Amino acid sequence: MTFQDDTLHIDTPENVIFDYTIAGIGSRFMACALDTLLITGMMLFVNFALSAALRATDLLGFNEQDTEPWLVALFALLNFALFWGYYIFFETLWSGQTPGKRLNNLRVIRRDGTPITASEAVVRNLVRLIDFMPGLYAIGVIAMFIDGQSRRLGDLAAATLVVYERAGIALSSLEAGAAAPAMWPDEPAGESDLPVGRLSAQDVALMEEYFLRRDQFNDREAVAARLAHTLYGRMGLATPPVAAGQAEALLSAIWQTWRQQRQP
């Protein structure tokens, strides 16, 4: 993992290098503004509903001294949950994104390029209280200006970064156009024989995406096998037989061959 200007370079064990562009203050501000609008809208709705419930208790003749403290406590609890739980909930559910970040193509990741977990989401958003002080994220903005990777205190505490989202590529979008495999002689093609020049930029990007996201797949081996079959079809080859758990080795061989041929 290395940093160069506003770019994060991640090098996997297979020497697959991914580049992430670190999000600046402007794009993060826009995402935060959208999230704040959504939070404000939800809080207004909750407050309206609780006010209506309080008026209803008066009309129904309930003892105001008994009901009002409970409704006020519920009011405070729900507002607290919305303000602090919103970011934690969405960043955990959407793997580092909130609605505002998603609309601005941003994502929170760990410094090693892997997706954040619930623990990172909790830490970075609890520290948000300090970043917000004394108002309008003053401390957070100062920290982002000082830090080389535009991190606020919450990011420093959780060891996270906010980056521009990489465009996702679906394997199904490639399969329809895959070439029919041509049967080669007895032995499957070796690494140096793979005609990787037939692969498109989208094919290579799909390999990169697999190596980047593979830890998120519940059926990782099945995805690797599907992808290897698709890429071999792209190269006009029959997919060689592999033992269980070895499909990823085929992808690694394709990648290494492509990378070697790209080197001057």
C-alpha positions in Angstrom: 0.0 0.0 0.0 1.4 3.4 -1.1 0.2 6.9 -1.5 1.0 9.2 -4.3 -0.6 12.7 -4.3 -4.3 12.0 -4.0 -4.1 8.3 -5.1 -4.0 5.2 -2.9 -2.2 2.2 -4.5 -3.1 -1.3 -3.2 -0.9 -4.2 -4.2 -2.4 -7.7 -3.6 -0.4 -10.9 -3.2 -1.0 -11.7 -6.9 0.6 -8.3 -7.8 -2.7 -6.9 -8.9 -2.5 -3.2 -8.3 -5.6 -1.1 -7.6 -5.7 2.6 -7.6 -8.2 4.6 -5.5 -8.6 8.4 -5.8 -9.0 9.9 -2.4 -12.1 12.1 -2.0 -11.5 15.7 -1.4 -13.3 18.1 1.0 -15.7 19.4 -1.7 -17.2 16.0 -2.6 -17.3 14.9 1.0 -19.1 18.1 1.9 -21.7 17.5 -0.8 -22.3 13.9 0.5 -22.6 15.2 4.1 -25.0 17.9 3.0 -27.3 15.3 1.4 -27.1 13.0 4.4 -27.9 15.9 6.7 -31.0 16.8 4.6 -32.2 13.2 4.9 -31.5 13.1 8.6 -33.3 16.4 9.1 -36.3 15.2 7.1 -36.5 12.0 9.2 -36.2 13.9 12.4 -38.9 16.4 11.4 -41.2 13.4 10.6 -40.5 11.7 13.9 -41.0 15.0 15.8 -44.3 15.6 14.0 -45.5 12.1 14.8 -44.6 12.4 18.5 -46.3 15.9 18.7 -49.4 14.4 17.2 -49.3 11.5 19.7 -48.9 14.0 22.6 -52.0 15.9 21.4 -53.9 12.6 21.0 -53.3 11.7 24.6 -54.8 15.0 25.7 -57.9 14.4 23.5 -58.3 10.9 24.8 -58.2 12.1 28.3 -54.9 10.4 29.4 -53.1 11.9 32.4 -50.6 14.3 30.8 -48.2 14.0 33.8 -48.0 10.2 33.1 -47.7 10.2 29.3 -45.7 13.4 28.6 -42.4 12.2 30.2 -42.5 8.9 28.3 -43.1 10.7 25.0 -40.3 13.3 25.7 -37.9 10.4 26.5 -39.0 8.6 23.3 -38.5 11.9 21.4 -34.9 12.3 22.7 -34.1 8.6 22.1 -35.3 8.6 18.5 -33.6 11.8 17.6 -30.3 10.5 19.1 -30.7 7.2 17.2 -31.4 9.0 13.9 -28.5 11.4 14.2 -25.9 8.9 15.3 -27.3 5.6 14.0 -27.9 6.9 10.4 -24.3 6.8 9.4 -23.4 3.7 11.3 -26.4 1.8 9.9 -25.8 2.7 6.3 -22.0 2.4 6.3 -22.4 -1.1 7.8 -25.2 -2.1 5.5 -23.8 -0.7 2.3 -20.1 -1.4 3.0 -18.9 2.1 3.6 -21.6 4.1 1.8 -24.5 6.3 3.0 -27.2 7.7 0.6 -25.2 10.9 0.3 -22.0 9.1 -0.4 -23.6 6.7 -2.9 -25.1 9.7 -4.9 -21.6 11.3 -5.0 -19.8 8.0 -5.8 -17.9 7.9 -2.6 -17.1 5.0 -0.3 -15.4 4.5 3.1 -12.7 1.8 3.0 -9.9 0.6 5.3 -6.4 2.0 4.7 -5.5 -1.4 3.2 -8.3 -1.1 0.6 -10.6 -3.7 2.2 -14.2 -2.9 3.1 -15.0 -1.5 6.5 -16.8 -3.5 9.1 -19.3 -2.4 11.8 -16.5 -1.6 14.3 -14.9 0.9 11.9 -18.3 2.4 11.1 -19.0 2.8 14.9 -15.6 4.3 15.7 -15.5 6.9 12.9 -19.0 8.1 13.5 -18.8 8.3 17.3 -15.7 10.6 16.8 -17.9 12.7 14.5 -19.0 14.6 17.6 -15.5 15.9 18.0 -15.1 16.6 14.3 -18.4 18.7 14.4 -17.2 20.9 17.2 -17.5 23.8 17.7 -19.9 23.7 14.8 -20.2 22.9 11.1 -17.4 20.3 11.3 -14.8 23.0 12.0 -12.3 20.6 13.7 -13.0 17.9 11.0 -12.3 20.4 8.2 -9.1 21.6 9.8 -7.9 18.0 10.3 -8.7 17.2 6.6 -6.7 20.2 5.5 -3.7 19.2 7.6 -3.8 15.5 6.8 -2.3 14.3 3.5 -5.2 12.0 2.7 -8.1 14.4 3.7 -9.0 12.4 6.8 -11.0 13.8 9.6 -10.4 12.7 13.2 -13.0 9.9 12.8 -11.0 8.5 9.9 -7.8 8.7 11.8 -9.3 6.9 14.8 -10.8 4.1 12.7 -7.9 3.9 10.2 -10.3 4.6 7.2 -10.3 6.6 4.0 -13.0 8.1 1.9 -12.4 7.4 -1.8 -14.2 7.7 -5.1 -16.1 4.5 -5.9 -14.7 2.2 -8.6 -17.2 1.5 -11.3 -18.6 -2.0 -10.7 -18.6 -4.6 -13.5 -21.1 -7.5 -13.6 -19.8 -10.9 -14.8 -23.2 -11.4 -16.5 -22.5 -8.5 -18.8 -19.5 -10.3 -20.3 -20.9 -13.8 -20.6 -23.3 -13.0 -23.4 -20.6 -11.9 -25.7 -18.0 -14.5 -24.8 -16.4 -16.3 -27.8 -17.0 -20.0 -28.4 -14.0 -21.9 -27.0 -11.7 -23.4 -29.5 -10.3 -26.8 -28.4 -6.5 -26.8 -28.3 -4.3 -29.9 -28.4 -4.0 -32.4 -25.6 -2.3 -30.2 -22.9 -4.0 -27.0 -21.7 -2.3 -23.8 -22.5 0.5 -22.9 -20.2 1.0 -19.5 -18.7 3.2 -18.2 -21.5 0.8 -19.6 -24.1 -2.3 -17.7 -23.0 -3.4 -15.3 -25.7 -4.2 -12.5 -23.3 -4.1 -10.0 -26.1 -7.6 -11.0 -27.0 -8.9 -9.7 -23.6 -10.6 -6.4 -23.6 -10.0 -3.6 -21.1 -13.4 -4.6 -19.5 -12.2 -8.2 -19.1 -9.0 -7.0 -17.3 -11.1 -4.7 -15.2 -13.3 -7.6 -14.2 -10.3 -9.5 -13.0 -9.2 -6.6 -11.0 -12.6 -6.3 -9.5 -12.6 -9.9 -8.5 -9.3 -9.8 -6.7 -10.4 -6.6 -4.9 -13.8 -7.9 -3.8 -13.1 -11.7 -3.4 -13.3 -11.6 0.4 -16.8 -10.4 0.2 -18.1 -13.4 -1.8 -19.8 -16.2 0.1 -19.3 -18.5 -2.9 -15.8 -17.2 -3.8 -14.7 -20.4 -5.5 -17.8 -20.6 -7.7 -17.4 -16.9 -8.7 -13.7 -17.6 -9.6 -14.7 -20.6 -11.7 -17.3 -18.7 -13.5 -15.0 -15.8 -14.2 -12.2 -18.1 -15.4 -14.5 -19.9 -17.8 -15.7 -16.6 -19.2 -12.1 -15.3 -19.7 -10.9 -18.5 -21.3 -13.8 -18.2 -23.7 -12.8 -14.7 -24.5 -9.3 -16.0 -25.4 -10.8 -18.7 -27.5 -9.7 -21.5 -25.2 -11.5 -24.4 -23.5 -11.3 -24.0 -19.7 -8.7 -26.5 -18.5 -9.9 -28.9 -15.7 -8.8 -27.8 -12.2 -9.1 -29.4 -8.8 -11.6 -28.0 -6.3 -10.3 -24.7 -4.9 -7.9 -24.0 -7.7 -10.0 -21.8 -10.0 -8.4 -18.7 -8.5 -5.0 -20.0 -9.7 -6.3 -19.8 -13.3 -7.2 -16.2 -12.8 -3.8 -15.5 -11.3 -2.1 -17.1 -14.3 -4.1 -15.0 -16.7 -3.4 -11.9 -14.8 0.4 -12.6 -14.5 0.6 -13.3 -18.2 -1.3 -10.1 -19.1 0.9 -8.1 -16.7 4.1 -9.5 -18.1 3.1 -8.8 -21.7 2.2 -5.3 -20.8 5.6 -4.6 -19.4 8.1 -2.9 -21.8 
